[in-house]
Amino acid sequence: MSKIGTLASLGGAGAAAGADVASKAAGAAAFQQQIQELTAVSLEATARSIELRTVTTNLQTIKKAADERVQ
């Protein structure tokens, strides 16, 4: 009976190790997905920032031209 108990114990340990590997793989995949989402959001924020700077610069140029006309 001790051999059967040892085999069952080894089988349980193997299953636990397999579950741990699967859990780590799932965690790594989720992490990679989060990194990709973060990269996409970061690129979108950068594009919006550039657009905002462009619009601000254009408005400042228009304002300067208008101010010069008034004087």
N, CA, C and O atoms as a MOPAC input file, in Angstrom:
PM7 MOZYME 1SCF
protein

 N      0.80800 1    -1.18800 1     0.00000 1
 C      0.00000 1     0.00000 1     0.00000 1
 C      0.85100 1     1.25200 1     0.00000 1
 O      0.42000 1     2.28500 1    -0.51200 1
 N      2.03200 1     1.18900 1     0.55300 1
 C      2.85800 1     2.39400 1     0.59400 1
 C      3.30200 1     2.78800 1    -0.80900 1
 O      3.45900 1     3.97500 1    -1.09600 1
 N      3.50800 1     1.79400 1    -1.69900 1
 C      3.86800 1     2.12800 1    -3.07000 1
 C      2.71700 1     2.84700 1    -3.77100 1
 O      2.93700 1     3.78700 1    -4.53400 1
 N      1.50500 1     2.40400 1    -3.51000 1
 C      0.35100 1     3.04400 1    -4.12600 1
 C      0.20900 1     4.46700 1    -3.60200 1
 O     -0.07600 1     5.38600 1    -4.36900 1
 N      0.40200 1     4.64900 1    -2.32900 1
 C      0.33400 1     5.98200 1    -1.73900 1
 C      1.40700 1     6.88500 1    -2.30800 1
 O      1.15900 1     8.06400 1    -2.56000 1
 N      2.61300 1     6.33900 1    -2.51600 1
 C      3.70600 1     7.13000 1    -3.07600 1
 C      3.40900 1     7.52000 1    -4.50700 1
 O      3.65700 1     8.65800 1    -4.90700 1
 N      2.87500 1     6.58100 1    -5.28800 1
 C      2.52400 1     6.87800 1    -6.67400 1
 C      1.42000 1     7.92700 1    -6.74000 1
 O      1.46100 1     8.82000 1    -7.58600 1
 N      0.44400 1     7.82300 1    -5.86000 1
 C     -0.64500 1     8.80800 1    -5.84300 1
 C     -0.10200 1    10.17200 1    -5.45600 1
 O     -0.51700 1    11.19500 1    -6.00200 1
 N      0.82500 1    10.18100 1    -4.51600 1
 C      1.42800 1    11.44500 1    -4.08700 1
 C      2.22800 1    12.08100 1    -5.22100 1
 O      2.16000 1    13.29100 1    -5.43800 1
 N      2.98800 1    11.24900 1    -5.94500 1
 C      3.75300 1    11.76100 1    -7.07700 1
 C      2.82500 1    12.25900 1    -8.17500 1
 O      3.09400 1    13.28200 1    -8.80400 1
 N      1.74700 1    11.54700 1    -8.40200 1
 C      0.78100 1    11.96900 1    -9.41400 1
 C      0.15900 1    13.30300 1    -9.04500 1
 O     -0.02100 1    14.16900 1    -9.90100 1
 N     -0.16700 1    13.46600 1    -7.78300 1
 C     -0.73600 1    14.73100 1    -7.31900 1
 C      0.25100 1    15.86800 1    -7.44900 1
 O     -0.12200 1    16.97400 1    -7.84100 1
 N      1.52000 1    15.60900 1    -7.12300 1
 C      2.55400 1    16.63600 1    -7.23800 1
 C      2.75800 1    17.02000 1    -8.69800 1
 O      2.95000 1    18.19500 1    -9.01400 1
 N      2.71800 1    16.03500 1    -9.58500 1
 C      2.86600 1    16.31400 1   -11.01500 1
 C      1.70700 1    17.15000 1   -11.53800 1
 O      1.90400 1    18.06600 1   -12.33700 1
 N      0.51900 1    16.83800 1   -11.09300 1
 C     -0.65400 1    17.60500 1   -11.52400 1
 C     -0.56600 1    19.04300 1   -11.00600 1
 O     -0.90300 1    19.98900 1   -11.71800 1
 N     -0.10900 1    19.19700 1    -9.75800 1
 C      0.03100 1    20.53800 1    -9.18500 1
 C      1.09200 1    21.33900 1    -9.94200 1
 O      0.90900 1    22.52900 1   -10.19700 1
 N      2.20100 1    20.68700 1   -10.30100 1
 C      3.25100 1    21.37000 1   -11.05600 1
 C      2.74500 1    21.76000 1   -12.44100 1
 O      3.05400 1    22.84300 1   -12.93800 1
 N      1.96900 1    20.87900 1   -13.06000 1
 C      1.39300 1    21.18600 1   -14.37200 1
 C      0.42300 1    22.34800 1   -14.29200 1
 O      0.39900 1    23.20500 1   -15.17600 1
 N     -0.37600 1    22.38300 1   -13.24000 1
 C     -1.31900 1    23.48200 1   -13.05300 1
 C     -0.56500 1    24.78700 1   -12.81600 1
 O     -0.98100 1    25.84600 1   -13.28600 1
 N      0.55400 1    24.70300 1   -12.07900 1
 C      1.36800 1    25.89100 1   -11.81000 1
 C      1.96800 1    26.43600 1   -13.10700 1
 O      1.98300 1    27.64800 1   -13.32200 1
 N      2.45700 1    25.55600 1   -13.96300 1
 C      3.02100 1    25.97300 1   -15.25000 1
 C      1.92900 1    26.60600 1   -16.11300 1
 O      2.15600 1    27.63400 1   -16.75100 1
 N      0.75500 1    25.99600 1   -16.13300 1
 C     -0.35300 1    26.53600 1   -16.91400 1
 C     -0.77500 1    27.89700 1   -16.37300 1
 O     -1.09000 1    28.81000 1   -17.13600 1
 N     -0.77700 1    28.01900 1   -15.05200 1
 C     -1.14800 1    29.28700 1   -14.42800 1
 C     -0.13700 1    30.37600 1   -14.77300 1
 O     -0.51800 1    31.51000 1   -15.06300 1
 N      1.14000 1    30.03500 1   -14.74300 1
 C      2.18700 1    31.00100 1   -15.09500 1
 C      2.08500 1    31.40000 1   -16.56400 1
 O      2.27300 1    32.56700 1   -16.90800 1
 N      1.79000 1    30.43800 1   -17.42300 1
 C      1.65500 1    30.73500 1   -18.85000 1
 C      0.46200 1    31.65400 1   -19.09000 1
 O      0.54300 1    32.58600 1   -19.89100 1
 N     -0.63700 1    31.39300 1   -18.39900 1
 C     -1.81500 1    32.25200 1   -18.53700 1
 C     -1.51000 1    33.65100 1   -18.01400 1
 O     -1.93600 1    34.64400 1   -18.60300 1
 N     -0.78100 1    33.72800 1   -16.91900 1
 C     -0.39300 1    35.01800 1   -16.36100 1
 C      0.51600 1    35.78300 1   -17.31100 1
 O      0.37300 1    36.99400 1   -17.47400 1
 N      1.44500 1    35.08200 1   -17.93200 1
 C      2.35800 1    35.72500 1   -18.89100 1
 C      1.59200 1    36.23300 1   -20.10800 1
 O      1.87300 1    37.31900 1   -20.61400 1
 N      0.63000 1    35.45000 1   -20.57600 1
 C     -0.17400 1    35.86900 1   -21.72300 1
 C     -1.01200 1    37.10000 1   -21.36900 1
 O     -1.13500 1    38.02300 1   -22.17300 1
 N     -1.58100 1    37.11000 1   -20.17700 1
 C     -2.37200 1    38.26400 1   -19.73800 1
 C     -1.48200 1    39.49300 1   -19.61400 1
 O     -1.88900 1    40.59800 1   -19.97400 1
 N     -0.27000 1    39.30200 1   -19.10400 1
 C      0.67200 1    40.41800 1   -18.97200 1
 C      1.03000 1    40.98400 1   -20.33600 1
 O      1.05900 1    42.20200 1   -20.51400 1
 N      1.30200 1    40.11600 1   -21.29800 1
 C      1.62800 1    40.57700 1   -22.64800 1
 C      0.45800 1    41.34500 1   -23.26700 1
 O      0.66400 1    42.34300 1   -23.95700 1
 N     -0.75400 1    40.88400 1   -23.02300 1
 C     -1.93200 1    41.57100 1   -23.54400 1
 C     -2.05500 1    42.95800 1   -22.90900 1
 O     -2.38900 1    43.92700 1   -23.59200 1
 N     -1.78600 1    43.05300 1   -21.61000 1
 C     -1.84800 1    44.35300 1   -20.93200 1
 C     -0.77300 1    45.29700 1   -21.46500 1
 O     -1.01600 1    46.49400 1   -21.61500 1
 N      0.40600 1    44.76400 1   -21.75000 1
 C      1.47900 1    45.59000 1   -22.31700 1
 C      1.06700 1    46.11800 1   -23.68700 1
 O      1.31000 1    47.28300 1   -24.00100 1
 N      0.44900 1    45.27100 1   -24.50100 1
 C     -0.00800 1    45.70100 1   -25.82500 1
 C     -1.08100 1    46.77700 1   -25.71500 1
 O     -1.07500 1    47.74400 1   -26.47500 1
 N     -2.00000 1    46.60800 1   -24.76900 1
 C     -3.04600 1    47.61300 1   -24.56700 1
 C     -2.43700 1    48.93000 1   -24.07900 1
 O     -2.83800 1    50.00600 1   -24.52300 1
 N     -1.48200 1    48.84100 1   -23.17800 1
 C     -0.80800 1    50.03900 1   -22.67400 1
 C     -0.07700 1    50.76400 1   -23.79400 1
 O     -0.10900 1    51.99200 1   -23.87100 1
 N      0.57400 1    50.01300 1   -24.65300 1
 C      1.27900 1    50.60900 1   -25.79500 1
 C      0.29500 1    51.32600 1   -26.71800 1
 O      0.56500 1    52.43500 1   -27.17800 1
 N     -0.84200 1    50.69200 1   -26.98700 1
 C     -1.85200 1    51.30700 1   -27.85700 1
 C     -2.40000 1    52.59300 1   -27.23700 1
 O     -2.56300 1    53.59700 1   -27.93100 1
 N     -2.68300 1    52.56600 1   -25.93600 1
 C     -3.20400 1    53.75000 1   -25.25500 1
 C     -2.15200 1    54.85300 1   -25.24100 1
 O     -2.47200 1    56.02900 1   -25.41700 1
 N     -0.91100 1    54.47300 1   -25.03300 1
 C      0.18300 1    55.44500 1   -25.00800 1
 C      0.34500 1    56.11000 1   -26.37500 1
 O      0.53600 1    57.32400 1   -26.45700 1
 N      0.27100 1    55.32700 1   -27.43900 1
 C      0.37300 1    55.89000 1   -28.79000 1
 C     -0.79100 1    56.83600 1   -29.08500 1
 O     -0.60700 1    57.87900 1   -29.71300 1
 N     -1.97600 1    56.47000 1   -28.63600 1
 C     -3.14500 1    57.32800 1   -28.83100 1
 C     -2.98200 1    58.64200 1   -28.06000 1
 O     -3.30000 1    59.71300 1   -28.57800 1
 N     -2.49100 1    58.55500 1   -26.83300 1
 C     -2.27400 1    59.76200 1   -26.03100 1
 C     -1.21800 1    60.65400 1   -26.67300 1
 O     -1.35700 1    61.87700 1   -26.67100 1
 N     -0.17500 1    60.05900 1   -27.21800 1
 C      0.86700 1    60.83400 1   -27.89500 1
 C      0.30100 1    61.54100 1   -29.11700 1
 O      0.60700 1    62.70900 1   -29.35900 1
 N     -0.52400 1    60.83800 1   -29.88700 1
 C     -1.13700 1    61.44100 1   -31.07600 1
 C     -2.03800 1    62.60500 1   -30.68400 1
 O     -2.03600 1    63.64300 1   -31.34600 1
 N     -2.80300 1    62.44100 1   -29.61900 1
 C     -3.67900 1    63.52900 1   -29.16300 1
 C     -2.85800 1    64.70800 1   -28.65800 1
 O     -3.22400 1    65.86100 1   -28.88600 1
 N     -1.76900 1    64.43300 1   -27.98500 1
 C     -0.90600 1    65.50100 1   -27.48200 1
 C     -0.31700 1    66.30400 1   -28.63600 1
 O     -0.26400 1    67.53200 1   -28.58300 1
 N      0.12000 1    65.60800 1   -29.66800 1
 C      0.66800 1    66.29300 1   -30.84400 1
 C     -0.41200 1    67.13700 1   -31.50700 1
 O     -0.16300 1    68.27800 1   -31.89500 1
 N     -1.60800 1    66.57800 1   -31.63400 1
 C     -2.71500 1    67.32400 1   -32.24000 1
 C     -3.04500 1    68.56600 1   -31.41000 1
 O     -3.28500 1    69.63800 1   -31.96700 1
 N     -3.05700 1    68.42900 1   -30.09900 1
 C     -3.34600 1    69.56700 1   -29.21700 1
 C     -2.28000 1    70.65000 1   -29.35300 1
 O     -2.60200 1    71.83700 1   -29.40300 1
 N     -1.01100 1    70.24600 1   -29.41300 1
 C      0.06300 1    71.23100 1   -29.58800 1
 C     -0.05000 1    71.94600 1   -30.92900 1
 O      0.20700 1    73.14600 1   -31.01800 1
 N     -0.43300 1    71.21700 1   -31.96400 1
 C     -0.59500 1    71.82000 1   -33.28900 1
 C     -1.72100 1    72.85100 1   -33.28200 1
 O     -1.56200 1    73.96000 1   -33.79400 1
 N     -2.85100 1    72.47800 1   -32.70000 1
 C     -3.98900 1    73.39800 1   -32.63600 1
 C     -3.63100 1    74.61700 1   -31.79200 1
 O     -3.96000 1    75.74200 1   -32.16700 1
 N     -2.96700 1    74.41200 1   -30.66700 1
 C     -2.56100 1    75.52300 1   -29.79600 1
 C     -1.62000 1    76.46600 1   -30.52200 1
 O     -1.76400 1    77.68500 1   -30.43000 1
 N     -0.66700 1    75.91400 1   -31.23600 1
 C      0.27900 1    76.74400 1   -31.99000 1
 C     -0.44400 1    77.55400 1   -33.05800 1
 O     -0.16200 1    78.73800 1   -33.23700 1
 N     -1.37800 1    76.91900 1   -33.77000 1
 C     -2.14200 1    77.62700 1   -34.79700 1
 C     -2.97800 1    78.75200 1   -34.19400 1
 O     -3.05200 1    79.84600 1   -34.75300 1
 N     -3.60500 1    78.47900 1   -33.05500 1
 C     -4.41000 1    79.51500 1   -32.40700 1
 C     -3.53900 1    80.66700 1   -31.91800 1
 O     -3.94100 1    81.82800 1   -32.00700 1
 N     -2.36500 1    80.36300 1   -31.40800 1
 C     -1.45900 1    81.42600 1   -30.96400 1
 C     -1.01400 1    82.28900 1   -32.15000 1
 O     -0.90000 1    83.50900 1   -32.03500 1
 N     -0.76900 1    81.64500 1   -33.27100 1
 C     -0.37300 1    82.38000 1   -34.47800 1
 C     -1.49300 1    83.31000 1   -34.93200 1
 O     -1.24500 1    84.46700 1   -35.27100 1
 N     -2.71500 1    82.80800 1   -34.93900 1
 C     -3.86900 1    83.61400 1   -35.33000 1
 C     -4.05000 1    84.78100 1   -34.35400 1
 O     -4.32200 1    85.90800 1   -34.76900 1
 N     -3.89800 1    84.50100 1   -33.06000 1
 C     -4.05900 1    85.55800 1   -32.05700 1
 C     -2.99100 1    86.63600 1   -32.23800 1
 O     -3.29900 1    87.82600 1   -32.16200 1
 N     -1.75400 1    86.24000 1   -32.47400 1
 C     -0.68200 1    87.22900 1   -32.68100 1
 C     -0.97200 1    88.10000 1   -33.90200 1
 O     -0.77700 1    89.31500 1   -33.87400 1
 N     -1.43800 1    87.46400 1   -34.96500 1
 C     -1.76400 1    88.21900 1   -36.18000 1
 C     -2.90000 1    89.19000 1   -35.91400 1
 O     -2.86100 1    90.32700 1   -36.38400 1
 N     -3.91300 1    88.76500 1   -35.16800 1
 C     -5.03800 1    89.63800 1   -34.83600 1
 C     -4.58300 1    90.78600 1   -33.94400 1
 O     -5.00600 1    91.92700 1   -34.13000 1
 N     -3.72200 1    90.48600 1   -32.97700 1
 C     -3.20900 1    91.54100 1   -32.08400 1
 C     -2.41500 1    92.57700 1   -32.86300 1
 O     -2.49500 1    93.76800 1   -32.56200 1
 N     -1.65700 1    92.14900 1   -33.84900 1
 C     -0.85300 1    93.08400 1   -34.63300 1
 C     -1.73600 1    93.99200 1   -35.48800 1
 O     -1.41000 1    95.16100 1   -35.69800 1
 N     -2.83300 1    93.46500 1   -35.97200 1
 C     -3.75500 1    94.25000 1   -36.77600 1
 C     -4.43100 1    95.34700 1   -35.94500 1
 O     -4.68400 1    96.44400 1   -36.44300 1
 N     -4.71800 1    95.04400 1   -34.68200 1
 C     -5.38900 1    95.99500 1   -33.80300 1
 C     -4.47600 1    97.16100 1   -33.48600 1
 O     -4.95000 1    98.29400 1   -33.41600 1
 N     -3.22000 1    96.93900 1   -33.29600 1
 C     -2.27800 1    97.98400 1   -32.92700 1
 C     -2.01900 1    98.80800 1   -34.12200 1
 O     -1.24600 1    99.76400 1   -34.05700 1

